[in-house]
Amino acid sequence: MARILIIDDDLAMVSVISDICQEQGHETIVFSSGPKALESLVAQAPQLVISDLRMDKVGGMDILRECRELLPQTPVILITAFKAVETALEAMKMGAYDYITKPFKVDELQLTIQRALENQSLVRENSQLRRIVKEKYRFENIIGTSEKMQAIYNLIAKIADIDSTVLIQGESGTGKELVARALHFNSNRQHQPFVAINCSALPENLLESELFGHKKGSFTGASQDKIGLFEEAELGTIFLDEVNSMAQPLQTKLLRVLQERQIRRVGDTKTIAINVRILAASNEVLDEKIKGGNFREDLYYRLAVIPLEMPSLRERLDDIPLLINHFLQKNATQTGTEIKKIDPKAIEMLSAYRWPGNVRELENAIERACALCDDGLIQVTDLPSQVLRNDRSLAVDCTTKIPVGQTLDAYTREQERIYIEETIKFHGGSREKAAKTLGVSAATLYRKLDGKKAVDKVS
C-alpha cells in the first residue's frame, strides 16, 4: 500500500481518482487547491503524486517543479485535456513519470499508478544499493594501521578524484581490486559504471572482443554487434586486472586506447571516442617482464602514471589482529550468527605465519575456523594445517641423529610416529585433538600408534 497525494480543482475528479486508488489498496490524501497541496507536500511525504495539469494559481507544472526539488524520488503523474498534450510532453522532459489524457479509462490509470510505484521502488532500491556499495568500498574499509597501509590510504585520498591512470602492483591476495573499487567509489565517477575484467581469464581473441566489442560477421560466431567493456564503462572506470598476462598484440591496442582515448570494435573501420578512467593491476613485477621482452615498456609508462604498490601481508604482520577481527565480524554478518571469539594462542600462531596467499588466505583461514570451531571459540586446532606446521612447538628436533641402515618405509613410519606423539603432547595428551590437527580420523591415529606397539612386541 502506498500514500498517494491527489490534486485537482474539480472535486468530482478528485473523488473518482481517490476511489480508483483506494480500490487498489492505497491511502489517499486529496486537495482541491494547488497552494494548499504545496504547503503539505513535504509533511505528507507521498510515494506518488497525481495532479491535474491546468489549475488556477498553482498548476501541475508548479507541483512538478516543487516535487523535483523537495521529493526527487517521488513520481508525478499529470492528468491533462487532449489539447494540452504538448505541455504534458514538456512536463515529461522536466521529470514527470507519465501523463494521462481526459477522459481516461480506469484500468489505464490503475496500470500507470502500478508502474509508477514499481519504478519508484526500483529507484529507491538502486539508491540504497549505491549507498551500500559506496560504504563497502570506502578506502577506510581497507584494514590496517601499519605504516605501509597508512601510505596507501594517503595516496588513495589524493588520487581518487583525478582521472590519471593508476597501476596497482602487488602479490595475489593483497587487495588490488579492493583498492581499485575504493578509487572509483570515492571519485566523481562513483555514480557511473565500474567494470572489472581479469585479463588472464580469457584467450587473446576473446579478450579483445570483450574489451573492444565486435561487429556482426567479424569472426565465426559473431552473429550480432556487441559493445565492449570500454563502452560499457563510459563515464565510469574500467579495471584491468592481471594486465601483465595480456598478449603483445593486445598490449599494442591498449596503448593506442591510452594515447588516443578511442577504441575500434573488432571488424569495424570507425573509431569510437571514450571517456573512461583506466585502472590496471599486475601480480608480477613488470620491470622483469619488460627486460624479458614480454611487456611493452611504453605501455608500462602509460599505465603507471601513478604507480601504487600493495604490501604483502608478511610486510605488515602487525595488521593481522585487526584483519582477524574484521573477518570475524564479516563472517558473523554473512552467517547471521554471533561474532566468534578466538584464543590468544591462535592469534599468536596466525601472526607468526608468513601468509604466501596474503590477505585472501587469511580470510579463508578465518572462514574455515569459524565453520569448524566449537562453542563459538576458535582454538589452535581449528587453524589450517599449514599454519600449524609453521608453529615451532610442533616441530621435530632436526638435530636428532638420523639413523642409517633402515628401509625408507621404516624410516618414514618412525618419523610419522614421532610427529604424531609430539602433536599429542602439544594437545595435553588428547588424541582426538591431535587427530583433528593432523587431518586424520581418530581411528587412523590409533591404528598408526597401535602398529608401533605391535612392532615393539615382536622385537
N, C-alpha and C positions, 0 to 999 in steps of 0.2 A: 504494500500500500504506500502511495506517495501523497505528499501535500502539494496540491495544485492551486495556484492563485489565478483567478479568472477576473478579467477586467473588460467591461462593455457598458456603455451608457444606455443600452437597450436592455431593460430589466427582463423582458421576456427571453431574450437571447442568453443572458446570464443564467437564467433558471434552466434553460434547455441544456446548455453546456455543462452546468453543475450536475444535473441529473445523469447525463451520459457518463461523466467521470465517476460519480458515486456508484453507478451500476457496475463499474469495473473494480469497485472496492477502494477507491481513493478518497482522501479527505479533501474538501474544497473550501477555499476562502474566497468570497466574492466581493467585488467592488463595482459600483456603477459610476465611479468618479476616478479619473486618472490621477489627480493630485493626491487624493487620499490613499490610493494604492501605492504611490511612490513613498509616502510617509511611512507605510508599514512594510515596505519591501524587505528590508534587512531583518526587522524584528520577526516577520513571519517565516523567513528562511525557506521558501518553497523549493521543491525539487523540479517544478515545471511552472512556467508562466504562459497563460493563454490570454491574448489581448486582441481587441478589435483594433484595426489599423487607424480608422477615422473616428476620432472623438473630439469633443470641444476641449479647449485649453491644453490638455496633455493627451497626445495621441500615442498610437502604438510605436512609432519611431522613437518618441521620447522614452517610453517604457523600455524599449530595446537598448537604447544607449545607457540608461541607468543600470540595467541588468548586466550589461557587458562590463561596466566599471565596478559595480558593487558585488555582483554574484556571477563571476565569469564562467563558472561551470554549470550554471542553471540554463537549460534550453528554453527558448522562447518560440511559441507558435503564434503566428499572426493570422487573424481572420479578416478577409477583405472582400469588397464587392468586385465583380469581374472587371470593371473599368479601372480599378486601382491596382491591377496586376503588376504594372511597371514599377510602382512604388514598392510593392511586395518583393519584387526581384531585387531592388536596391537594398531592401532590408536583409535579404539573404546574403548579400555581399558584406553587409555590416555584421553578420554573425547570427542572424535568426536561424533556428533549426529548420523551420518549414513554414509554409503558409497554406491556408485553405480558403477557397472562394465560396461566397454565399450564392445560392443556398447549397449547403453541403449535406452529404449523406452521413448517417450516424456511424456506420461501420468505417467510413473513410476517416472520420475524426478519431474514432477509437484506435484504429491502426496507427495513425500518426502519433497519438499520445503514447502508445505502447513502444513504438520505435524511438521516440524522443527520450523516454525514460530508460530504455535499454542502452541507448547511446551515452546518456549521462552516467550510467553505471560503469560503462567501459572507460569513459574519460576519467572518472574518479579512481577506478582501479589502476589505470595506467599511471596516473599521477602518483598514487600510493606506491606502486612498484618502483617508479623512478626514485622516489624518496628513499625507499628501502635499499635499492641498488647503490645510490649515492652514499648512503650511510655505510653500507657494507664495504665500499671501496674508498672511503676516506683514507688518506695516507696515514692518519693516526692509528688505523687498524692494522698497519704493518708492525708487528710486535717486535720490541727490542729497545733497550736503553743503552746499549753499548755505544762506544764512540763511533764505530763504523756505521751503525744504524742511524745515529744522530746526523751524520753527514748525509746519508741517503734522504732523510726527512727534509733537511735544509735544501738539498738540491731539488727535490720534487716540488717543494713550495715555490722555489724560484722559477722553475721552467714549466710548471703545469699550464700556465695561461699564455704561453707563446707557441708559435707554430713550428719551431725548429725541429728537425728530425733528431730522434734520440736512439742511440744504440745501447741496449741493455745487455751487458755481458756477465756471465756467471755460470757456475755449475748447475746441472739439472737439480731441481728441487729447491732452489734458493729463493723463489718467489718473483721471477722476472715478469710473468703475466700479471701478477697482483700489482706490481709497480706500474705496468703499462695501463691497467684499468684505473689505478689511482690518478695517473696523469690525465687520463681522459675525463673522469668524473669530477675532477677538480678544475677543469678548464672551462673556457667559454664555449666549448663544443659539447658540453655534457648532455644537452638535450637532443643531440644528433646521434646517429648510429656509432656503436663501437663494434668493429668487425675484426675477428681474430682468425688466423689460419696458421696451422703448423706446416711449414714448408717441407718437412721431411716425411709427411704422411701420404703424399701423392707423388706418382711418377711425373716426370717433366712435362709431358704433353697435357696431362690432366690439370696439373698445377697452373700451367699457362692459361688454360681455358677458365679455371676457377678465378684467377686473378683478373684477367682482362676481358673475359666473355668471348663469345664467338658468333659468327654469322651462320645462318642456316645453310647447310651443304658444304661448310668449310672442311669437314672431315667426316669419315664414316660414323654415323650415329648422331650427327648434328642435325636433328630433324626440325629445329626451330632456333630463332635467335635467342641468345642468352646473355644477360648482363653479367659482368664480372663483379668481384668483391670490391674493386676500387670504385666502381659506380655505386654499389650498394652503400658504401661508406661516405658518400657525398656529404660534405659539410661536417663530417664527423672524423673518426680516427680509424685507421687500419693498422693492425698489429701483425707483423710478420715474424712469427716465432720460428726459431731454428733456421734463420736465414742463411746460416753457414752451410746448410745442406743443398742450397739452390744450385742447379747446374749452370755452367758458364753461359750458354745462350740466354737463359732467363736472367742471369745477372746483368747482361748487356741491356735487356729490355727494361729491367728495373732501373738501371742507371739513367736510361732515357726518360723514364717517368719522373725521376727525381730532378732531372735537369729541366725538362720542358713542361712538367705538370700536365701532361697529356697522355692518354692511353689509346691504343688501337686494338679493337677486338680481333681475334683470330679469324682470318679470311676476309677482313674488311679493308677498305682502302682509305677511309676517312678517319681522322683523329677526333677524340672527344676530350675536351678540357675538363679537368677535375679540380676540386677544392677539398683536399683531404690531408689531414696530418698523418705522417707516416712514422710509426714506431717499429723498431726491429729488435730482435733478441738473438743471441748466439750462446750456445753452451760450450763452444770451443774458442780458444784464443785465435782470433782472426789473423793476427800478425804471423802466426805459424803457417796458416793456410795460404797467406799471401806469398810467403817465402817459398812454399812448395808449389806455387803456380796454380793453386786450386780456388783462389778467390781474388777478384779484381781489386787492385789497390785503389783505383779511382772510385769504385763503388763504396769501398770501406770509408773513405773520407767523406763521401756524400751522406752515408748513413750515420757516421759518428760525428755529426756536427756538435752534438752534446753526448759524450760517452758517459755511461753510468755503470759502475762496477758493483755487482751484488756480492757481498762477502759470503763465504761458505759458513756453515753453522759451526765448524770447528775453529773458525776465526773469531767467533763470538759466543763461546761456551757459557759466558755469564748470563746470556739471554735465555738459556734453556728453562730455568724455573718459571720465568714469565710465559714462555711459549707453552709449557706444560699446563699451567693454569688456564691459559686461553683455550687450549684444545679440550680440557676437561669441561669448561663452560660450554663450548661449542657442541660437544657430544651430548651434554645434558639437554641442550635446546633441541637438537635434532631428534633425540630419542624420547623426549618428554619425561625424563627421569631426573632425580636429584643429582647434583654435582658429586661425582665420586671423589673420595679422599685418596691420598697417596702417601705411602710410608716414606719417611725421610731417607731411608736406606735406598729405596727405589729411585728417588730423585738424585741421590748421590751417584748411583750407577749410571743413570741416564746422562748426567752431567759429565761423566768421565769418558763416555763413548765418543768416538770420532765422527760418527754420522756421515758416511760417504754419500748417502742419499739426501742429506741436508734436511731442511725443514719438513719436506714432504715425508721423509722416512720417519721423522719424529712424530708427525701427526698420525701416521699409520700405526706406529707403536702404541700411542696413547689410545687410539680407537680400539685396537686389539686388546689392550689391557682392560679397558672399560668393559668389554664384552666378556672377558674371562674371569674377572675378579669376583670374589665372594663378599657378601655383606657390605658392598659399597666401598671397599678399601682395596686399593691397588697395592700389591706387595711385590717383592722381588721376583717371586715365582711367576708372576703374570707378565713379566717382560719378555721380549723376543729373545731367542737363543743367542743371536749374535751379540746382544747387549750383555747377556750373562757370561758368554765366553770371554768378554773383554775384562771381566772382574778378576783381579789378581788373586783374590781369596779362594777362587775356584781352580786356579791353575795348578798343574802338576809341577813339582820341583824338577826343573830341567837340568839341574846339576847332578841328579842321581846318575850313577854309573850305568850305562846301557849294557845289559847282559848280551854276550855274544855266544853263538852256538845253538840258539833256539831256532825253530822254524818260524817263518813270517807269521803264520796263523797263531802260533803260541804266543809270540811277542805282542801281536795285536790284541789278543784276548787279555793278556796281562795288563796292558796299558788301559784297556777299556775298564777292567776291574778296578784299577787304581782310581780312574776318573770317577767311576760310579761311587766308590767308597768315600772319596773326598767330597763329592756332592752331597751324600747322605750326612756326613759330618757337618757340612755347611748349614744344613737344614735341621740341625739338632737331633739327628737320628731318624728323622721322618722319611721313610722310603717313599711314601705317597707323594710328598712334595718334591723329592728328588726325581721321581719318575716324570712329574709334570714339567720340571725344569729341563730334563733331558729329552723330552718329547717322545717318551715311550710309555707303554702301558705298565701298570704296576706288576702285572703278570710277567711281562718281558724282563723287567728289572729283577724280580725274584728268580726267574729262570737263569739269568746270567750269573747271579750270585750263587745260586744252588749248584750250578755247573762247576764253579770254582771249588766248592766244598767237596763235590764228588771226586774231583781230581786229587784233592788233598788226601781223601780217604784211601784212594788207590795207591798213592805214593807212600 
